[in-house]
């Protein structure tokens, strides 16, 4: 499953549980609907393992962070899903924001590359 635009892509591979965000996400709140639906599908499917790869996500606006944070909070109700969040030390906002996001889902493993 993939949502692609000229500035970003969001890809989910159900076989591996890989969820990858790349590019620059700066949509209006209402324009996150497709991404939000994809994330809700993942929550409903409740895969045993979920690797959220944000390493190639260069920028995300507050509406995008809100969408991603709601997804992470939704994972709290699915404790059977083993979650790993991958970030990059080279993307300035990753370290602080992803560390704060781990507070939403303490069981997640946070890995910086």
Wavefront OBJ file of the C-alpha trace (Angstrom):
o trace
v 0.000 0.000 0.000
v 1.400 3.356 -0.943
v 0.339 6.970 -0.801
v 2.548 9.100 -2.984
v 2.719 12.779 -3.806
v 5.421 14.869 -5.451
v 6.870 15.780 -2.031
v 6.296 12.640 0.061
v 5.476 8.959 0.181
v 3.981 6.709 2.832
v 4.436 3.005 2.173
v 3.152 0.021 4.130
v 4.183 -3.565 3.479
v 1.805 -5.906 5.340
v 4.087 -8.925 4.824
v 6.950 -7.362 6.755
v 5.101 -4.849 8.921
v 7.214 -2.052 7.460
v 5.717 1.445 7.472
v 7.938 4.024 5.782
v 7.516 7.801 5.613
v 9.737 9.798 3.252
v 10.034 13.352 1.988
v 8.286 16.463 3.246
v 4.808 16.209 4.799
v 3.169 19.609 5.034
v -0.441 19.096 4.093
v -3.526 20.822 5.408
v -5.311 18.863 8.157
v -8.084 17.627 5.825
v -5.503 16.414 3.303
v -4.127 13.842 5.745
v -7.315 11.786 5.328
v -5.720 9.127 3.065
v -2.745 8.711 5.381
v -5.031 8.554 8.397
v -7.143 5.845 6.720
v -4.014 3.803 5.992
v -2.891 4.100 9.620
v -6.359 3.071 10.833
v -6.227 -0.001 8.556
v -2.919 -0.952 10.149
v -4.438 -0.615 13.635
v -7.388 -2.812 12.638
v -5.110 -5.445 11.090
v -2.910 -5.458 14.225
v 0.220 -7.001 12.675
v 2.505 -8.819 15.131
v 5.382 -6.484 14.327
v 5.491 -2.902 13.064
v 8.656 -1.112 11.969
v 7.952 2.603 11.552
v 10.779 4.065 9.483
v 10.944 7.859 9.591
v 14.614 8.189 8.615
v 13.806 9.712 5.220
v 11.087 12.030 6.555
v 12.827 15.380 6.341
v 10.007 17.572 7.584
v 6.500 17.235 8.974
v 4.103 20.004 9.954
v 1.936 20.119 13.078
v -1.038 18.513 11.295
v 1.164 15.626 10.228
v 2.634 15.268 13.716
v -0.894 15.197 15.089
v -1.839 12.398 12.663
v 1.285 10.407 13.524
v 0.846 10.979 17.270
v -2.749 9.753 17.164
v -1.560 6.613 15.400
v 1.120 6.026 18.054
v -1.487 6.565 20.783
v -3.774 4.098 18.987
v -1.020 1.494 19.180
v -1.283 1.633 22.976
v -4.558 -0.267 22.699
v -2.748 -2.976 20.690
v -0.081 -4.189 23.158
v 0.422 -7.368 21.128
v 2.081 -5.345 18.349
v 5.850 -5.111 18.753
v 6.756 -1.590 17.573
v 10.129 -0.199 16.528
v 10.466 3.436 15.460
v 13.480 4.304 13.316
v 14.739 7.871 13.148
v 17.830 9.628 11.868
v 20.389 11.514 13.917
v 20.964 13.652 10.817
v 17.413 15.047 10.739
v 17.293 17.745 13.419
v 13.706 17.305 14.603
v 13.869 13.495 14.924
v 15.835 13.252 18.153
v 13.621 15.472 20.287
v 10.253 14.750 18.667
v 10.624 10.973 18.457
v 11.946 10.805 22.005
v 8.856 12.718 23.142
v 6.661 10.427 21.029
v 8.077 7.409 22.860
v 6.272 8.717 25.937
v 3.014 7.967 24.091
v 4.066 4.328 23.603
v 6.691 3.353 26.192
v 6.806 -0.234 24.913
v 8.145 0.926 21.526
v 11.800 0.550 20.723
v 13.335 3.781 19.437
v 16.382 3.441 17.169
v 18.418 6.296 15.716
v 20.638 5.599 12.716
l 1 2 3 4 5 6 7 8 9 10 11 12 13 14 15 16 17 18 19 20 21 22 23 24 25 26 27 28 29 30 31 32 33 34 35 36 37 38 39 40 41 42 43 44 45 46 47 48 49 50 51 52 53 54 55 56 57 58 59 60 61 62 63 64 65 66 67 68 69 70 71 72 73 74 75 76 77 78 79 80 81 82 83 84 85 86 87 88 89 90 91 92 93 94 95 96 97 98 99 100 101 102 103 104 105 106 107 108 109 110 111 112 113
